[in-house]
Amino acid sequence: MTATVNPLTADALAQITSHTYSPLSIAIGAIVTILIIVLLIHKEVVRSTSGARFDEWVRTMNIAVLPLLVAFGLIVVTRMVDLTR
């Protein structure tokens, strides 16, 4: 370790790298994260165009993104709680 990495950071990094998750949990987390990113990018591209039809599409995208954001939040919270144990 170098002098710029304090012991708390080194301990946190060691704990994160030593912890393992089930492959199913990793896959679900990755799918939710990638899907959120794709939907948010698509929503912003659609929002940049004008028209009533596109406004309806943006509202529909909000409905699709909200449950994924909740799932992403739960994944992050459960991982953080698991790491603090």
Secondary structure, 3 states (H helix, E strand, C coil): CCCCCCHHHHHHHHHHHHCCCCHHHHHHHHHHHHHHHHHHHHHHHHHHCCCHHHHHHHHHHHHHHHHHHHHHHHHHHHHHHHHHC
